[in-house]
C-alpha cells in the first residue's frame, strides 16, 4: 500500500487561471480512484459538462460559483458538492481570490461530455 506524500507532488504553474495536481491516480497505482487538488484563479470559467460517474467537489479554501443543473450557487470552504452522473455542471470563479478544491471520482480516467 503506497503512502503518498503531498509535498513531493509539485503543483504546476498557473495556466489560463487554473492549476492542478493529481494526489491519487493511476500514477500512484490506483485502479479506480482519482483525487485532484485544483486551484481556480479569479476570471476562470469552466465549460458546462457531464460525467458518467459521481464527482465530489470539496471546497478547501475560498469560494466558487457552481452551476449544477438549473441551479447557480456560491459554495465556500467546508462544503462538498456531489455532481451526480449525467447532471450538467461547471465552476466559475468571479471572486477576487483563488479557490482550492479537492475533486474525487471513482475512475482512473474520467469521460467528460462537454455541452458548450
C-alpha positions as CSV (number, residue, x, y, z in Angstrom):
1,X,0.0,0.0,0.0
2,X,1.7,3.2,-1.1
3,X,1.9,6.3,1.1
4,X,1.5,9.5,-0.8
5,X,3.5,12.5,0.5
6,X,1.6,15.5,-0.9
7,X,4.7,17.8,-0.6
8,X,6.5,15.5,-3.1
9,X,4.0,16.1,-5.8
10,X,4.7,19.5,-7.3
11,X,1.9,21.9,-8.1
12,X,2.5,23.1,-11.7
13,X,2.4,26.7,-12.8
14,X,-0.9,28.5,-13.4
15,X,-2.1,28.2,-17.0
16,X,-5.2,30.1,-18.0
17,X,-6.2,30.9,-14.4
18,X,-6.0,27.3,-13.3
19,X,-3.6,24.7,-12.0
20,X,-4.0,21.2,-10.7
21,X,-2.1,18.1,-9.5
22,X,-3.1,14.5,-9.0
23,X,-2.8,13.3,-5.4
24,X,-4.2,9.9,-6.1
25,X,-4.3,8.4,-9.6
26,X,-3.1,5.6,-11.8
27,X,0.4,7.1,-11.4
28,X,0.4,6.1,-7.7
29,X,-1.2,2.7,-8.5
30,X,-4.9,3.5,-8.2
31,X,-7.1,1.3,-10.4
32,X,-10.5,3.1,-9.9
33,X,-9.9,6.3,-7.9
34,X,-8.7,9.8,-8.7
35,X,-8.2,12.7,-6.3
36,X,-7.1,16.0,-7.7
37,X,-6.1,19.3,-6.0
38,X,-7.3,22.1,-8.2
39,X,-6.8,25.9,-7.8
40,X,-9.0,28.2,-9.9
41,X,-8.0,31.8,-10.0
42,X,-10.2,34.9,-10.5
43,X,-11.5,35.1,-14.0
44,X,-11.6,31.3,-14.6
45,X,-14.8,29.8,-16.1
46,X,-15.2,26.2,-16.9
47,X,-17.4,24.7,-19.6
48,X,-20.8,23.1,-18.9
49,X,-20.3,19.3,-19.0
50,X,-21.4,16.0,-17.6
51,X,-19.6,12.8,-16.5
52,X,-20.9,9.2,-16.4
53,X,-20.0,8.8,-12.7
54,X,-20.3,10.7,-9.4
55,X,-17.9,13.6,-8.8
56,X,-17.3,15.0,-5.3
57,X,-16.0,18.6,-5.3
58,X,-14.7,19.7,-1.9
59,X,-14.0,23.4,-1.4
60,X,-10.9,23.6,0.9
61,X,-10.2,27.3,0.7
62,X,-12.0,30.3,-0.8
63,X,-15.3,30.2,-2.7
64,X,-16.6,29.5,-6.2
65,X,-19.8,29.8,-8.2
66,X,-21.3,26.4,-9.1
67,X,-23.7,25.8,-11.9
68,X,-25.3,22.4,-11.2
69,X,-28.3,21.5,-13.4
70,X,-30.5,24.6,-13.4
71,X,-29.2,26.0,-10.1
72,X,-26.4,28.6,-9.6
73,X,-24.9,29.0,-6.1
74,X,-21.8,30.1,-4.4
75,X,-20.0,27.3,-2.4
76,X,-17.5,28.1,0.3
77,X,-14.7,26.3,2.2
78,X,-16.1,23.5,4.2
79,X,-18.7,22.5,1.6
80,X,-18.7,19.4,-0.6
81,X,-20.8,19.2,-3.8
82,X,-21.9,15.9,-5.3
83,X,-22.4,16.2,-9.0
84,X,-24.3,13.0,-9.9
85,X,-23.8,11.1,-13.2
86,X,-25.3,12.9,-16.2
87,X,-26.1,16.2,-14.4
88,X,-24.6,19.2,-16.2
89,X,-22.2,21.3,-14.1
90,X,-19.5,23.9,-14.2
91,X,-17.4,26.1,-11.9
92,X,-16.8,29.8,-12.3
93,X,-14.5,32.0,-10.2
94,X,-15.7,35.6,-10.4
95,X,-14.4,36.4,-7.0
96,X,-11.2,38.2,-6.0
97,X,-9.3,35.2,-4.6
98,X,-8.3,31.7,-5.8
99,X,-10.4,28.7,-4.7
100,X,-8.7,25.4,-3.7
101,X,-10.7,22.2,-4.4
102,X,-10.2,18.5,-3.9
103,X,-12.1,16.7,-6.7
104,X,-12.7,12.9,-6.3
105,X,-14.2,10.4,-8.7
106,X,-14.2,6.6,-8.9
107,X,-12.3,6.2,-12.1
108,X,-8.7,6.2,-13.4
109,X,-9.7,8.1,-16.5
110,X,-12.7,10.4,-16.5
111,X,-15.0,10.6,-19.5
112,X,-16.2,14.2,-20.0
113,X,-19.1,15.2,-22.3
114,X,-18.8,19.0,-22.9
115,X,-22.2,20.8,-23.6
116,X,-20.7,24.2,-24.5
